[in-house]
Amino acid sequence: MKSIVPILSVLLTIIAVWYAAAVWMNAPWVYDQAARAEQTVPRPWQVAQATMNQDRPVLPTPHQVISELLRSTFGLPVSSKKSLVYHAWVTISGTLLGFVMGTTLGVLLAVGIVYSRSMEMSVLPWAIASQMVPIIALAPMLAVVMHAVGATPLMTKAVISAYLSFFPVVVGMVKGLRSPEVMQLDLLQTYAAPGGAVFWKLRLPSSMPYFFASVKVGIAASLVGAIVAELNQQAGLGARLLQGSYYGQTTQIWAALFLSAILAAVLVMLAGRIERRVLARMGMAR
C-alpha cells in the first residue's frame, strides 16, 4: 500500500497539471467564439467547462484522450484502417524484425571488437559516429534508397529500426564480454582452455546482464525507429500520427502517442521477464 501512494500522488499531479494546461491552451478559442457571437466575456468556470470537450482542442483533456484510445482500440474492427490495433500491429511487426536484425548485428560487431584490435579501432568509431545523425533526417534518405532497390515498406522500417537498436547492443556486449576478471581468464589459460571455451564458458555468460540491459534500451529505440519510418508510409502508428497532424485531430495524435508508450512499456517489461528467467537458469538471478 505504501508503494502505491507515491505513484498515485505523481499520477494525480500529472492529471491536474494536464487539465490546467488544457484549460489555459484551449481558452483562446472560447473567447474567440464569444467575441464572434458578440456575447459577454465568459466567466472562468464557463471557460473551463467549454474547454473540456472541444472537437479540435490545442491540447485534449485526459478523458478525451482515454476515450479516443478506447474507441480506436476496442470500438472498431481490427481490420479497420482507423483501428489503432491494426496500426499497432503494423508498427510492432517492423519493430520486432528490426530489433532482431539490430541485435544480431550488434552482437556480431561486439564479438569482433573484443577479439580484434584492428576492428575495434576501425568499426567502433564509425558505430559511434552513426548515432550522431538525427534519425528524423536520416529516415527519409534511407526510405528513398530502400525504395530504389525494391525493398518492401516492412523491410524499410526494419532497417531504420535496426539502425537505432544495434548501437546499445554493441556498447553493452563489448562491456559484458570484457567484464570477466583477469584472474578468471588466467585460470582458464592455466587449464589450457581453447578460445572457444573461454568465450562460451566465461565471456558470454558474464555478458548476459549487460546484454539484457542493452536489449531494454534497444527494443525501445527500435520502436522509435519504426514510428519515424512510418511517417513516410500509409499504415502504422507513425502514419496515424501524421494523419492526425494533417487534419488537426490532436486527440487522435495523443491516443496514438499513448498507445506507443504502452507498447514500449510492454516490450521492455517482456524483455525484463525474459532476463529474469534466463539469469535464473544460469544461476545469476538478481
C-alpha positions as CSV (number, residue, x, y, z in Angstrom):
1,M,0.0,0.0,0.0
2,K,2.8,2.4,0.9
3,S,4.4,1.9,-2.6
4,I,1.2,2.8,-4.3
5,V,0.7,6.1,-2.6
6,P,3.7,7.9,-4.2
7,I,2.7,6.5,-7.6
8,L,-0.9,7.7,-7.2
9,S,0.4,11.1,-6.0
10,V,2.5,11.6,-9.0
11,L,-0.3,10.4,-11.3
12,L,-2.8,12.7,-9.8
13,T,-0.4,15.7,-10.0
14,I,0.2,15.0,-13.7
15,I,-3.5,14.8,-14.4
16,A,-4.2,18.0,-12.5
17,V,-1.5,19.9,-14.4
18,W,-2.7,18.4,-17.6
19,Y,-6.3,19.6,-17.1
20,A,-5.0,23.1,-16.0
21,A,-2.8,23.3,-19.2
22,A,-5.8,22.2,-21.3
23,V,-7.9,24.9,-20.0
24,W,-5.2,27.5,-20.5
25,M,-4.3,26.4,-24.0
26,N,-7.9,25.9,-25.2
27,A,-9.3,29.1,-23.6
28,P,-8.4,31.4,-26.5
29,W,-10.8,29.5,-28.8
30,V,-13.6,30.0,-26.2
31,Y,-13.0,33.8,-26.0
32,D,-12.8,34.0,-29.8
33,Q,-16.1,32.2,-30.2
34,A,-17.8,34.5,-27.7
35,A,-16.4,37.6,-29.5
36,R,-17.6,36.3,-32.9
37,A,-21.1,35.8,-31.4
38,E,-21.0,39.2,-29.7
39,Q,-21.6,37.6,-26.4
40,T,-20.4,38.8,-23.0
41,V,-17.0,37.7,-21.9
42,P,-17.4,34.2,-20.4
43,R,-16.6,33.7,-16.7
44,P,-13.7,31.5,-15.7
45,W,-15.9,28.5,-14.8
46,Q,-17.7,28.8,-18.1
47,V,-14.3,28.9,-19.9
48,A,-13.1,25.8,-18.0
49,Q,-16.3,23.9,-18.9
50,A,-16.1,24.9,-22.6
51,T,-12.5,23.6,-22.9
52,M,-13.2,20.1,-21.6
53,N,-14.7,18.6,-24.8
54,Q,-13.7,20.7,-27.8
55,D,-13.8,19.0,-31.2
56,R,-10.3,20.2,-32.2
57,P,-8.5,21.2,-29.0
58,V,-5.0,22.5,-29.0
59,L,-4.4,20.2,-26.0
60,P,-7.0,17.5,-25.5
61,T,-8.0,16.7,-21.9
62,P,-7.1,13.3,-20.4
63,H,-10.6,12.0,-20.6
64,Q,-10.8,12.9,-24.3
65,V,-7.5,11.0,-25.0
66,I,-8.6,8.0,-23.0
67,S,-12.0,7.9,-24.7
68,E,-10.4,8.1,-28.2
69,L,-7.9,5.4,-27.2
70,L,-10.6,3.1,-26.1
71,R,-12.8,3.8,-29.1
72,S,-9.9,3.3,-31.6
73,T,-8.7,0.2,-29.8
74,F,-11.8,-1.7,-28.8
75,G,-14.7,0.1,-30.6
76,L,-13.6,-0.6,-34.2
77,P,-12.9,-3.8,-36.2
78,V,-9.3,-4.9,-36.0
79,S,-9.1,-4.9,-39.8
80,S,-10.3,-1.3,-40.0
81,K,-7.8,1.3,-41.2
82,K,-8.9,3.5,-38.4
83,S,-8.3,0.9,-35.7
84,L,-5.2,1.5,-33.5
85,V,-4.9,-2.3,-33.2
86,Y,-4.4,-2.5,-36.9
87,H,-1.8,0.3,-36.9
88,A,-0.1,-1.1,-33.8
89,W,0.4,-4.5,-35.4
90,V,2.0,-2.8,-38.5
91,T,4.3,-1.0,-36.2
92,I,5.1,-4.0,-34.0
93,S,6.0,-6.2,-36.9
94,G,8.6,-3.8,-38.2
95,T,9.8,-3.1,-34.7
96,L,10.5,-6.8,-33.9
97,L,12.1,-7.5,-37.2
98,G,14.3,-4.5,-36.9
99,F,15.2,-5.4,-33.3
100,V,16.2,-8.9,-34.3
101,M,18.4,-7.5,-37.1
102,G,19.9,-4.8,-35.0
103,T,20.6,-7.1,-32.0
104,T,22.2,-9.8,-34.3
105,L,24.4,-7.1,-35.9
106,G,25.3,-5.6,-32.5
107,V,26.3,-8.9,-31.0
108,L,28.5,-9.8,-34.0
109,L,30.2,-6.5,-34.0
110,A,30.8,-6.6,-30.3
111,V,32.5,-10.1,-30.6
112,G,34.6,-8.8,-33.4
113,I,35.6,-5.6,-31.5
114,V,36.5,-7.7,-28.4
115,Y,38.6,-10.2,-30.3
116,S,40.2,-7.9,-32.9
117,R,42.1,-4.8,-32.1
118,S,42.0,-3.6,-35.7
119,M,38.2,-3.9,-35.8
120,E,37.9,-2.0,-32.5
121,M,40.0,0.9,-34.0
122,S,38.1,0.9,-37.3
123,V,34.5,-0.1,-36.6
124,L,33.7,1.3,-33.2
125,P,34.4,4.9,-34.1
126,W,32.0,4.6,-37.1
127,A,29.4,3.0,-34.9
128,I,29.6,5.9,-32.6
129,A,29.6,8.4,-35.4
130,S,26.5,6.8,-36.9
131,Q,24.4,7.8,-33.9
132,M,25.3,11.4,-34.3
133,V,23.0,11.7,-37.3
134,P,19.4,12.6,-36.3
135,I,17.1,9.7,-37.3
136,I,14.4,12.2,-38.4
137,A,16.9,13.4,-41.0
138,L,18.3,10.0,-42.0
139,A,15.0,8.1,-42.2
140,P,13.7,9.8,-45.5
141,M,17.1,9.2,-47.2
142,L,17.1,5.5,-46.1
143,A,13.5,5.2,-47.3
144,V,14.4,6.6,-50.8
145,V,17.4,4.2,-51.0
146,M,15.4,1.2,-49.9
147,H,12.6,2.0,-52.3
148,A,15.1,2.3,-55.2
149,V,16.3,-1.2,-54.5
150,G,12.8,-2.6,-54.4
151,A,12.5,-3.1,-50.6
152,T,9.1,-3.5,-49.1
153,P,7.8,-1.0,-46.5
154,L,8.3,-3.6,-43.8
155,M,11.9,-4.1,-44.7
156,T,12.5,-0.3,-44.9
157,K,11.0,0.1,-41.5
158,A,13.1,-2.8,-40.1
159,V,16.3,-1.3,-41.4
160,I,15.6,2.0,-39.8
161,S,14.7,0.2,-36.5
162,A,17.9,-1.9,-36.7
163,Y,19.9,1.3,-37.2
164,L,18.7,2.6,-33.8
165,S,18.8,-0.6,-31.9
166,F,22.2,-2.0,-32.8
167,F,24.3,0.6,-31.1
168,P,23.1,0.0,-27.5
169,V,23.7,-3.7,-28.0
170,V,27.2,-3.1,-29.3
171,V,28.2,-1.0,-26.3
172,G,26.5,-3.3,-23.8
173,M,28.0,-6.5,-25.2
174,V,31.5,-5.1,-25.5
175,K,31.4,-4.1,-21.9
176,G,29.9,-7.5,-20.9
177,L,32.4,-9.6,-22.9
178,R,35.2,-7.7,-21.3
179,S,33.7,-8.0,-17.8
180,P,35.5,-11.2,-16.7
181,E,38.3,-10.6,-14.2
182,V,41.9,-11.2,-15.1
183,M,42.2,-14.0,-12.6
184,Q,39.3,-15.8,-14.2
185,L,40.9,-15.6,-17.6
186,D,44.3,-16.6,-16.2
187,L,42.7,-19.7,-14.6
188,L,41.3,-20.8,-17.9
189,Q,44.6,-20.3,-19.6
190,T,46.2,-22.4,-16.8
191,Y,43.9,-25.2,-17.8
192,A,44.9,-24.7,-21.5
193,A,41.2,-23.9,-22.4
194,P,40.8,-23.1,-26.1
195,G,39.5,-19.7,-27.2
196,G,36.0,-21.1,-27.9
197,A,35.7,-22.5,-24.4
198,V,36.7,-19.1,-22.9
199,F,34.0,-17.4,-25.0
200,W,31.2,-19.9,-24.3
201,K,32.0,-20.7,-20.7
202,L,33.2,-17.4,-19.4
203,R,32.8,-14.3,-21.6
204,L,29.3,-15.0,-22.9
205,P,27.7,-15.9,-19.6
206,S,29.4,-12.9,-17.9
207,S,27.9,-10.6,-20.6
208,M,24.3,-11.6,-20.1
209,P,23.4,-8.9,-17.5
210,Y,24.9,-6.3,-19.8
211,F,23.2,-7.8,-22.9
212,F,19.7,-7.6,-21.4
213,A,20.3,-4.1,-20.1
214,S,21.2,-3.0,-23.6
215,V,18.2,-5.0,-25.0
216,K,15.8,-3.0,-23.0
217,V,17.2,0.2,-24.5
218,G,17.4,-1.3,-28.0
219,I,13.8,-2.5,-28.1
220,A,12.5,0.9,-27.2
221,A,14.8,2.5,-29.7
222,S,13.6,0.1,-32.3
223,L,10.0,1.1,-31.7
224,V,11.0,4.8,-32.1
225,G,12.7,3.9,-35.4
226,A,9.6,2.1,-36.7
227,I,7.4,5.0,-35.8
228,V,9.7,7.5,-37.5
229,A,9.9,5.3,-40.6
230,E,6.1,5.2,-40.8
231,L,6.0,8.9,-41.3
232,N,6.6,8.1,-45.0
233,Q,4.2,5.2,-45.1
234,Q,0.5,4.6,-45.2
235,A,0.0,2.5,-42.1
236,G,1.3,2.2,-38.6
237,L,1.3,4.4,-35.5
238,G,3.7,6.9,-37.2
239,A,1.3,7.2,-40.2
240,R,-1.6,7.7,-37.7
241,L,0.3,10.5,-36.0
242,L,1.0,12.2,-39.3
243,Q,-2.6,11.8,-40.5
244,G,-3.8,13.4,-37.2
245,S,-1.5,16.4,-37.7
246,Y,-2.7,16.9,-41.3
247,Y,-6.3,17.1,-40.3
248,G,-5.8,18.8,-36.9
249,Q,-7.0,15.8,-35.0
250,T,-5.0,16.3,-31.8
251,T,-7.0,13.8,-29.9
252,Q,-6.1,11.2,-32.5
253,I,-2.4,12.1,-32.2
254,W,-2.4,11.8,-28.4
255,A,-4.2,8.5,-28.5
256,A,-1.6,7.1,-30.9
257,L,1.2,8.5,-28.6
258,F,-0.3,6.9,-25.6
259,L,-0.6,3.5,-27.3
260,S,3.0,3.9,-28.5
261,A,4.1,4.5,-24.9
262,I,2.1,1.4,-23.7
263,L,3.7,-0.8,-26.4
264,A,7.2,0.4,-25.4
265,A,6.4,-0.4,-21.7
266,V,5.1,-3.8,-22.6
267,L,8.1,-4.6,-24.7
268,V,10.6,-3.5,-22.0
269,M,8.7,-5.5,-19.4
270,L,8.7,-8.5,-21.6
271,A,12.5,-8.2,-22.0
272,G,12.8,-7.9,-18.3
273,R,10.8,-11.0,-17.7
274,I,13.0,-13.0,-20.2
275,E,16.1,-11.6,-18.5
276,R,14.9,-12.9,-15.0
277,R,14.2,-16.3,-16.4
278,V,17.5,-16.6,-18.3
279,L,19.6,-15.3,-15.5
280,A,17.8,-17.6,-13.0
281,R,18.6,-20.6,-15.3
282,M,22.2,-19.5,-15.3
283,G,22.3,-19.1,-11.6
284,M,22.7,-15.3,-11.8
285,A,19.2,-14.2,-10.7
286,R,19.0,-10.7,-9.4
